[in-house]
Amino acid sequence: MPRFAAIDVGSNALRLRIVEADGSSRAPTAQLALLHEPISAWRDVVSVRAPVRLGGEVFQTGRLTPASIGQAAAALKEFRRQMDEAKIASYRATATSAVREAQNGSTLVERARREAGIDLEVIEGVEEARLIQLAVGRRVPIGDQRVLLIDVGGGSTELTALDHGESTFSISLPVGAVRLIEAYLRGASTIDRERTGLIREAIDRALVEARPHLARATFDALIGTGGNVETLAELCPLAPSGREPRAHVPTVDVAAAKVLFAKMSAMSTAERARAFGLRMDRADTLVPATAIFLRLAELFGVRSILSPGVGLKDGILEELVDRYFQVWDAAREAEGVLAACGRVGARYGFDASHGALVMHLATRLFDDIQREHGLGERDRLLLRAAALLHDIGDFVRYDGHHKHSHYLILHADIMGLTPDERAIVANVARYHRKSVPDPSHPNFRDLDKEGRAKVRALAAILRIADALDREHLGKVKDVRADVDAPRGRLLLAVVGDEDRELEEWTVRAKSGLLKDVFGLEVELIPRSSSRPVG
């Protein structure tokens, strides 16, 4: 059976997990929301943890120390040896908040590549949340429930709200166990009332951005991930009733956790380790992590927190295995990305009908001239995202709104898009009007060669699609494009209202980029029918 590896370079430790899996038990991801039993069937081959606390200095100085970089590089070199020995089929290595925030994080990425032969990917909090959501969905029967996922790491806490298994909100908060230790607990033998108050204030400050989205929310369950909540579930277990569909999932009794928190706070780290049989680096992070979980349990009035025992590594492995066995649901993934774009658009009061229509028209054009551009399904998704969001800059100001759209998209949390993909989407939206892509523009120049080529092609299509709804009145309902290669023409058959002179004039006015990119002159076929385009 093939083997797969996941590497998590976290703020408190580095972890490697290698599993062996077959495709017989894999279910398409579209079925996950309604599952009532865990479906993953793996055999563990290797599970290793290297106790390198990268966040120890980063959260104070903003930099990784040379010593911690060296220790991490050495650990990754050993991980590479074990991966080679296991003969893995594929792997993914990710780094989270400590490396993400470090000014010299690229140094570790380069040393990982040079010394260990590992491509280390520094991921955003929203990508952490996506992968954790995937792992939880494979272990917990969510069904039609509303749940809040809480992943407490060393440097950040990811919150994801799910409704019927679909993400409705996700945010990465700058509060984690190691970060709280470095800010408030360094040098403290025990945690007195004053320090407890400071920790609570820090948690509440971090929650400020999330509160408007969660203020009126109610959840059927809170689900915690990370090593600390797993330890809490062992120390403060909620006795299962046997009547609940999630009875097989370890669960934290919140009331018992409050008592434990007070007891641990009065102890030194060494005393906690001895009293509860913990590693030293778990004994010190458990208290601040517990404070985060308890605060969220208090805010939502819950008496228990589920702990399915999964995390980032498990989400990575789920995706690797699904893609390998070709059961990954790309259509569902695309729907999730566009839903996230819709939430971003709603935040800025966008014209949803216009965005949806332009997205439809752009998609039709993309499909009809596929032989000319040669782009793939993922690029099609990036065009659709840009089309949906191209006008959100109106929220700032109509004048120059294309530039404002670029900024808002570039800095938005869009679950399912990488930073590089988000930069392409932002640039495509940037060039839906006015000037065309130009290397003198820093936003365009910063893209790599492939990214610039994609932006030019996708923006050329978007400009035509947007022109077809120039007045935001939906006069054009559909379009079909035919390429007349010998004559260098792109023939557009447009279906819609008869009164669309302005739209057709705008198409001609904005067709220059398409001619430059594809060598095709845009021509509108005379109106002979308003039948739907086939």
C-alpha positions as CSV (number, residue, x, y, z in Angstrom):
1,M,0.0,0.0,0.0
2,P,1.2,3.6,-0.7
3,R,2.5,5.7,2.2
4,F,2.0,9.4,2.8
5,A,3.7,11.9,5.1
6,A,2.6,15.1,6.9
7,I,5.0,17.5,8.6
8,D,3.7,20.2,10.9
9,V,6.3,22.8,11.9
10,G,4.5,24.4,14.8
11,S,5.3,27.0,17.4
12,N,5.9,24.5,20.1
13,A,7.3,21.5,18.3
14,L,7.9,19.8,14.9
15,R,5.9,16.7,14.1
16,L,6.0,14.0,11.4
17,R,3.4,11.4,10.7
18,I,3.6,8.7,8.1
19,V,0.7,6.5,7.3
20,E,-0.1,3.6,5.0
21,A,-3.5,3.7,3.3
22,D,-5.5,2.1,0.5
23,G,-8.4,3.5,-1.5
24,S,-11.0,0.9,-0.6
25,S,-12.5,3.0,2.3
26,R,-12.2,6.4,0.7
27,A,-15.4,8.4,0.3
28,P,-15.8,11.4,-2.0
29,T,-15.5,14.6,0.0
30,A,-19.0,15.6,-1.1
31,Q,-20.4,13.0,1.3
32,L,-18.6,14.1,4.4
33,A,-21.2,16.5,5.8
34,L,-23.8,13.7,6.3
35,L,-21.5,11.0,7.6
36,H,-22.4,9.5,10.9
37,E,-19.3,7.4,11.5
38,P,-15.5,8.0,11.1
39,I,-14.3,6.8,7.7
40,S,-10.5,7.1,7.6
41,A,-8.7,3.8,7.8
42,W,-4.9,4.2,8.1
43,R,-2.1,2.3,9.5
44,D,0.5,4.4,11.3
45,V,4.1,3.8,10.1
46,V,5.9,6.6,11.9
47,S,4.9,9.3,14.4
48,V,7.7,11.5,15.6
49,R,7.8,14.7,17.6
50,A,10.8,17.1,17.9
51,P,10.5,19.5,20.8
52,V,11.8,22.7,19.2
53,R,9.9,25.7,20.5
54,L,10.2,28.1,17.5
55,G,7.7,30.5,19.0
56,G,9.8,31.1,22.2
57,E,11.5,34.1,20.8
58,V,9.4,35.0,17.8
59,F,6.5,36.3,19.8
60,Q,8.8,38.6,21.7
61,T,11.4,39.7,19.2
62,G,9.8,38.9,15.8
63,R,12.7,36.6,14.8
64,L,13.7,33.0,15.0
65,T,17.0,32.5,16.9
66,P,19.9,30.8,15.1
67,A,19.8,28.0,17.6
68,S,16.2,27.2,17.0
69,I,16.6,27.4,13.2
70,G,19.5,24.9,13.5
71,Q,17.5,22.6,15.7
72,A,14.5,22.7,13.4
73,A,16.7,22.1,10.3
74,A,18.3,19.1,12.0
75,A,14.9,17.7,12.9
76,L,13.7,18.1,9.4
77,K,16.8,16.3,8.1
78,E,15.9,13.4,10.3
79,F,12.3,13.5,9.1
80,R,13.5,13.4,5.5
81,R,15.6,10.3,6.3
82,Q,12.5,8.5,7.8
83,M,10.4,9.6,4.8
84,D,13.0,8.1,2.4
85,E,13.2,4.9,4.4
86,A,9.4,4.6,4.3
87,K,9.3,5.2,0.5
88,I,6.4,7.6,0.7
89,A,4.2,8.4,-2.4
90,S,3.7,12.0,-1.5
91,Y,4.1,14.5,1.4
92,R,3.2,18.0,2.5
93,A,5.3,20.0,5.0
94,T,3.7,23.1,6.5
95,A,4.8,25.8,8.9
96,T,2.4,27.9,11.0
97,S,2.3,31.0,13.1
98,A,5.9,31.1,14.5
99,V,7.5,30.9,11.0
100,R,4.7,32.9,9.4
101,E,5.4,35.8,11.8
102,A,9.2,35.6,11.9
103,Q,11.0,38.3,9.9
104,N,13.6,35.6,9.1
105,G,11.2,32.7,8.5
106,S,12.5,32.4,5.0
107,T,15.9,31.3,6.4
108,L,14.3,28.2,7.9
109,V,12.4,27.6,4.6
110,E,15.7,27.8,2.6
111,R,17.6,25.6,5.1
112,A,14.8,23.0,5.0
113,R,15.1,22.8,1.2
114,R,18.9,22.9,1.1
115,E,19.8,20.6,4.1
116,A,16.8,18.3,4.3
117,G,15.4,18.3,0.8
118,I,12.0,19.3,2.2
119,D,9.8,22.0,0.6
120,L,8.4,23.8,3.6
121,E,5.2,25.7,2.9
122,V,4.4,28.6,5.3
123,I,0.6,28.6,5.4
124,E,-1.9,31.1,6.6
125,G,-4.3,30.6,9.5
126,V,-7.2,30.2,7.1
127,E,-5.5,27.3,5.5
128,E,-4.8,25.7,8.9
129,A,-8.5,26.0,9.6
130,R,-9.4,24.4,6.3
131,L,-7.2,21.4,6.9
132,I,-8.4,21.0,10.4
133,Q,-12.0,21.2,9.3
134,L,-11.3,18.4,6.8
135,A,-9.8,16.2,9.5
136,V,-12.6,16.8,12.0
137,G,-15.2,16.1,9.3
138,R,-13.7,12.7,8.8
139,R,-13.8,11.9,12.5
140,V,-16.9,13.5,14.0
141,P,-20.5,12.9,12.8
142,I,-21.5,16.6,12.3
143,G,-24.6,15.9,10.2
144,D,-27.0,18.8,10.2
145,Q,-25.6,20.4,13.4
146,R,-24.1,23.9,13.9
147,V,-20.6,23.5,15.4
148,L,-17.6,25.7,16.2
149,L,-14.2,24.3,15.6
150,I,-11.5,25.6,18.0
151,D,-7.8,24.9,17.2
152,V,-5.5,26.2,19.9
153,G,-1.9,26.2,18.8
154,G,1.2,27.8,20.2
155,G,0.9,31.1,18.4
156,S,-2.7,31.3,17.1
157,T,-6.2,30.0,17.6
158,E,-8.3,29.2,14.6
159,L,-12.1,29.4,14.8
160,T,-14.3,27.9,12.2
161,A,-18.1,27.9,12.3
162,L,-19.8,25.0,10.5
163,D,-23.5,24.6,9.5
164,H,-24.5,21.3,8.0
165,G,-20.8,20.6,7.5
166,E,-20.2,23.8,5.5
167,S,-18.0,26.6,6.7
168,T,-19.8,29.8,7.3
169,F,-17.0,31.8,9.0
170,S,-13.4,31.3,9.7
171,I,-10.8,33.4,11.4
172,S,-7.2,33.1,12.8
173,L,-6.7,34.9,16.1
174,P,-3.2,36.0,17.3
175,V,-3.5,34.2,20.6
176,G,-2.0,30.8,21.5
177,A,-0.5,28.9,24.4
178,V,3.2,29.8,23.7
179,R,2.4,33.4,22.9
180,L,0.6,33.8,26.2
181,I,3.5,32.2,28.1
182,E,6.0,34.5,26.5
183,A,3.9,37.6,27.1
184,Y,2.6,37.0,30.6
185,L,4.0,33.9,32.3
186,R,7.7,33.9,31.6
187,G,9.6,33.6,34.8
188,A,6.5,33.0,36.9
189,S,6.6,29.9,39.1
190,T,2.8,29.9,39.6
191,I,-0.1,31.8,38.0
192,D,-1.7,34.2,40.4
193,R,-5.0,36.1,40.1
194,E,-3.4,39.1,38.4
195,R,-1.7,37.0,35.7
196,T,-4.9,35.0,35.2
197,G,-6.7,38.3,34.6
198,L,-4.1,39.4,32.1
199,I,-4.4,36.2,30.2
200,R,-8.2,36.6,30.1
201,E,-7.9,40.2,28.9
202,A,-5.5,39.1,26.1
203,I,-7.9,36.4,25.0
204,D,-10.8,38.9,24.9
205,R,-8.7,41.4,22.9
206,A,-7.9,38.7,20.4
207,L,-11.6,37.8,20.1
208,V,-12.7,41.4,19.3
209,E,-12.5,40.8,15.5
210,A,-14.5,37.5,15.8
211,R,-17.2,38.8,18.1
212,P,-19.3,40.6,15.4
213,H,-19.5,37.3,13.5
214,L,-20.2,35.2,16.5
215,A,-22.3,37.6,18.7
216,R,-25.7,36.0,17.8
217,A,-24.4,32.6,17.0
218,T,-25.5,29.4,18.7
219,F,-23.8,26.1,18.4
220,D,-24.9,22.6,19.1
221,A,-21.3,21.7,20.0
222,L,-17.8,23.0,20.4
223,I,-15.0,20.8,19.0
224,G,-11.5,21.4,20.1
225,T,-8.3,20.3,18.4
226,G,-4.6,20.3,19.4
227,G,-2.6,18.4,21.9
228,N,-3.7,20.5,24.9
229,V,-7.4,19.8,24.5
230,E,-6.6,16.1,24.0
231,T,-4.8,16.2,27.4
232,L,-7.8,18.0,28.9
233,A,-10.1,15.3,27.7
234,E,-8.0,12.7,29.4
235,L,-7.8,14.7,32.7
236,C,-11.4,16.0,32.7
237,P,-13.4,13.4,30.8
238,L,-17.2,13.8,30.4
239,A,-18.8,10.5,31.1
240,P,-20.6,9.4,27.8
241,S,-24.3,9.0,28.0
242,G,-24.4,6.4,25.3
243,R,-27.4,8.1,23.7
244,E,-25.5,10.7,21.7
245,P,-24.3,10.1,18.1
246,R,-20.9,11.4,19.2
247,A,-20.6,9.2,22.3
248,H,-17.4,7.7,20.8
249,V,-15.6,11.0,20.8
250,P,-13.6,12.0,23.9
251,T,-15.1,15.0,25.5
252,V,-14.0,17.6,28.0
253,D,-16.2,18.3,31.0
254,V,-16.0,22.1,31.3
255,A,-16.9,22.3,35.0
256,A,-14.1,19.8,35.8
257,A,-11.7,21.7,33.6
258,K,-12.4,24.9,35.6
259,V,-11.5,23.1,38.8
260,L,-8.4,21.7,37.1
261,F,-7.3,25.1,35.8
262,A,-7.4,26.6,39.3
263,K,-5.5,23.6,40.7
264,M,-2.8,23.8,38.0
265,S,-2.4,27.6,38.3
266,A,-1.3,27.1,41.9
267,M,1.4,24.7,40.8
268,S,4.8,25.2,39.1
269,T,5.4,23.6,35.7
270,A,7.5,20.9,37.3
271,E,4.7,20.2,39.9
272,R,2.1,19.9,37.2
273,A,4.3,17.5,35.2
274,R,4.7,15.3,38.3
275,A,1.1,15.5,39.4
276,F,-0.5,14.7,36.1
277,G,2.2,12.7,34.3
278,L,2.9,15.4,31.6
279,R,5.8,16.3,29.5
280,M,7.4,19.6,30.7
281,D,6.4,21.4,27.5
282,R,2.8,20.2,27.8
283,A,2.7,21.1,31.5
284,D,3.5,24.7,30.8
285,T,1.2,25.2,27.7
286,L,-1.8,23.3,29.2
287,V,-2.7,26.2,31.5
288,P,-2.9,29.0,28.9
289,A,-4.5,26.7,26.4
290,T,-7.2,25.7,29.0
291,A,-7.8,29.4,29.6
292,I,-8.7,29.9,25.9
293,F,-11.0,26.9,25.8
294,L,-12.7,27.9,29.0
295,R,-13.3,31.4,27.8
296,L,-14.9,30.2,24.6
297,A,-17.0,27.7,26.5
298,E,-18.2,30.5,28.7
299,L,-19.1,32.8,25.8
300,F,-21.3,30.1,24.2
301,G,-22.7,28.6,27.4
302,V,-21.6,25.1,26.7
303,R,-20.8,22.4,29.3
304,S,-18.6,20.2,27.2
305,I,-16.0,20.4,24.4
306,L,-15.5,17.5,22.0
307,S,-11.9,16.4,21.4
308,P,-11.7,14.0,18.4
309,G,-7.9,13.8,18.6
310,V,-7.1,15.1,15.1
311,G,-5.2,18.2,13.9
312,L,-3.4,19.8,11.1
313,K,-1.3,16.7,10.1
314,D,-4.5,14.6,9.8
315,G,-6.1,17.1,7.5
316,I,-3.0,17.1,5.3
317,L,-3.0,13.4,5.1
318,E,-6.7,13.2,4.3
319,E,-6.2,15.5,1.3
320,L,-3.0,13.7,0.1
321,V,-4.7,10.3,0.2
322,D,-7.9,11.6,-1.5
323,R,-6.0,13.2,-4.3
324,Y,-3.8,10.1,-4.7
325,F,-6.8,7.8,-5.1
326,Q,-8.6,10.4,-7.2
327,V,-11.6,10.8,-4.9
328,W,-11.0,14.4,-4.1
329,D,-14.1,16.4,-4.9
330,A,-12.7,19.4,-6.9
331,A,-16.3,20.6,-7.6
332,R,-17.1,20.8,-3.9
333,E,-13.8,22.5,-3.2
334,A,-14.6,25.1,-5.9
335,E,-18.0,25.7,-4.3
336,G,-16.4,26.3,-1.0
337,V,-14.0,28.8,-2.5
338,L,-16.8,30.7,-4.2
339,A,-18.9,30.6,-1.0
340,A,-16.0,32.2,0.8
341,C,-15.7,34.8,-1.9
342,G,-19.4,35.5,-1.5
343,R,-18.9,36.1,2.2
344,V,-16.1,38.6,1.5
345,G,-18.3,40.4,-1.1
346,A,-21.2,40.6,1.4
347,R,-18.9,42.1,4.0
348,Y,-18.2,45.0,1.5
349,G,-21.8,45.3,0.3
350,F,-21.1,44.2,-3.3
351,D,-23.7,43.9,-6.1
352,A,-24.2,40.2,-5.8
353,S,-26.4,39.9,-8.9
354,H,-23.9,41.7,-11.1
355,G,-21.0,39.6,-9.7
356,A,-22.8,36.4,-10.3
357,L,-23.8,37.3,-13.8
358,V,-20.3,38.5,-14.8
359,M,-19.0,35.2,-13.3
360,H,-21.4,33.2,-15.5
361,L,-20.4,35.2,-18.6
362,A,-16.7,35.0,-17.9
363,T,-17.0,31.2,-17.3
364,R,-18.8,30.8,-20.6
365,L,-16.1,32.7,-22.4
366,F,-13.3,30.7,-20.7
367,D,-14.8,27.4,-21.6
368,D,-15.5,28.4,-25.2
369,I,-11.9,29.6,-26.0
370,Q,-10.2,26.9,-23.9
371,R,-8.1,25.8,-26.9
372,E,-6.7,29.4,-27.2
373,H,-5.7,29.9,-23.6
374,G,-4.9,26.4,-22.6
375,L,-5.5,27.1,-18.9
376,G,-6.7,24.5,-16.4
377,E,-9.6,23.9,-14.1
378,R,-7.9,25.7,-11.2
379,D,-7.4,28.8,-13.4
380,R,-11.1,28.7,-14.2
381,L,-11.8,28.9,-10.5
382,L,-9.5,31.9,-10.1
383,L,-11.3,33.7,-12.9
384,R,-14.7,32.9,-11.3
385,A,-13.5,34.3,-8.0
386,A,-12.2,37.5,-9.6
387,A,-15.4,38.0,-11.5
388,L,-17.5,37.6,-8.4
389,L,-15.4,40.1,-6.4
390,H,-14.1,42.5,-9.1
391,D,-16.2,45.5,-7.9
392,I,-15.9,45.2,-4.1
393,G,-13.6,48.2,-4.2
394,D,-16.8,50.3,-4.6
395,F,-17.0,49.9,-0.8
396,V,-14.0,52.3,-0.5
397,R,-14.8,54.6,-3.4
398,Y,-16.1,54.2,-6.9
399,D,-13.2,56.3,-8.4
400,G,-10.3,53.9,-8.7
401,H,-12.4,51.0,-7.3
402,H,-10.5,48.5,-9.4
403,K,-7.4,49.3,-7.3
404,H,-9.3,49.1,-4.1
405,S,-10.7,45.7,-5.2
406,H,-7.1,44.5,-5.6
407,Y,-6.2,45.6,-2.1
408,L,-9.3,44.1,-0.4
409,I,-9.0,40.8,-2.2
410,L,-5.3,40.6,-1.6
411,H,-5.8,41.0,2.2
412,A,-9.0,38.9,2.5
413,D,-9.3,35.5,4.1
414,I,-10.6,33.3,1.3
415,M,-10.5,29.7,2.5
416,G,-9.2,27.3,-0.2
417,L,-6.9,29.8,-2.0
418,T,-3.2,30.0,-1.5
419,P,-1.6,33.4,-1.1
420,D,-0.2,33.2,-4.7
421,E,-3.6,32.3,-6.0
422,R,-5.2,35.1,-4.1
423,A,-2.7,37.5,-5.6
424,I,-3.7,36.3,-9.1
425,V,-7.4,36.8,-8.3
426,A,-6.7,40.3,-6.9
427,N,-4.7,41.3,-10.0
428,V,-7.4,39.9,-12.4
429,A,-9.9,42.0,-10.6
430,R,-7.6,45.0,-10.6
431,Y,-7.4,44.9,-14.4
432,H,-11.1,44.5,-15.2
433,R,-11.2,48.2,-16.2
434,K,-8.9,51.1,-17.0
435,S,-5.2,50.3,-17.6
436,V,-4.0,46.9,-18.7
437,P,-1.4,44.8,-16.9
438,D,2.0,46.5,-17.1
439,P,5.4,45.5,-15.6
440,S,5.7,49.0,-14.3
441,H,2.9,48.3,-11.8
442,P,4.4,46.8,-8.6
443,N,1.3,44.6,-8.0
444,F,1.8,43.0,-11.4
445,R,5.6,43.0,-11.4
446,D,5.7,41.1,-8.1
447,L,4.0,38.0,-9.7
448,D,6.2,35.3,-11.2
449,K,6.3,34.8,-15.0
450,E,3.5,32.2,-15.0
451,G,1.3,34.3,-12.7
452,R,1.7,37.4,-15.0
453,A,0.7,35.3,-18.0
454,K,-2.4,34.0,-16.2
455,V,-3.4,37.5,-15.1
456,R,-3.2,38.8,-18.7
457,A,-5.3,36.0,-20.1
458,L,-7.9,36.0,-17.3
459,A,-8.2,39.7,-17.2
460,A,-8.8,39.8,-21.0
461,I,-11.7,37.5,-20.5
462,L,-13.1,39.3,-17.5
463,R,-13.0,42.7,-19.2
464,I,-15.4,41.4,-21.9
465,A,-17.7,39.7,-19.4
466,D,-17.9,42.8,-17.3
467,A,-18.6,44.9,-20.4
468,L,-21.6,42.7,-21.2
469,D,-23.2,43.9,-18.0
470,R,-22.0,47.5,-18.2
471,E,-25.1,49.0,-16.6
472,H,-25.6,46.3,-13.9
473,L,-29.1,45.8,-15.3
474,G,-28.7,42.2,-16.5
475,K,-29.6,43.0,-20.1
476,V,-27.3,40.3,-21.4
477,K,-28.4,36.9,-20.2
478,D,-25.8,34.7,-21.9
479,V,-23.0,34.6,-24.4
480,R,-21.4,32.1,-26.8
481,A,-17.9,32.5,-28.2
482,D,-16.7,30.9,-31.5
483,V,-13.1,31.3,-32.7
484,D,-12.6,32.0,-36.4
485,A,-8.9,31.2,-36.4
486,P,-8.1,31.8,-40.1
487,R,-9.5,35.3,-39.9
488,G,-8.3,36.0,-36.3
489,R,-11.7,36.7,-35.0
490,L,-13.6,35.9,-31.8
491,L,-17.3,35.9,-32.6
492,L,-19.7,36.6,-29.8
493,A,-23.3,35.5,-29.9
494,V,-25.1,37.5,-27.2
495,V,-28.6,36.6,-25.8
496,G,-30.7,39.2,-23.9
497,D,-32.7,42.4,-24.2
498,E,-32.8,44.2,-27.5
499,D,-31.8,47.5,-25.9
500,R,-28.1,46.7,-25.2
501,E,-26.2,49.2,-27.4
502,L,-24.1,50.5,-24.5
503,E,-23.1,47.0,-23.5
504,E,-22.0,46.1,-27.1
505,W,-20.1,49.4,-27.4
506,T,-18.3,48.7,-24.2
507,V,-17.3,45.2,-25.4
508,R,-15.6,46.7,-28.4
509,A,-14.0,49.4,-26.3
510,K,-12.6,46.9,-23.8
511,S,-11.5,44.2,-26.3
512,G,-7.9,45.5,-26.8
513,L,-6.3,43.3,-24.1
514,L,-8.0,40.2,-25.5
515,K,-6.6,41.0,-29.0
516,D,-3.1,41.5,-27.5
517,V,-3.2,38.3,-25.6
518,F,-4.9,35.9,-28.0
519,G,-4.5,37.7,-31.4
520,L,-8.3,37.8,-31.9
521,E,-10.4,40.7,-32.9
522,V,-13.8,40.6,-31.1
523,E,-16.9,40.8,-33.3
524,L,-20.5,40.7,-32.2
525,I,-22.8,38.5,-34.3
526,P,-25.8,40.4,-35.6
527,R,-28.9,39.9,-33.5
528,S,-30.9,37.3,-35.1
529,S,-32.3,35.4,-32.2
530,S,-32.8,35.7,-28.5
531,R,-33.0,32.0,-27.9
532,P,-30.8,30.6,-25.1
533,V,-27.3,29.8,-26.1
534,G,-26.6,26.1,-26.5
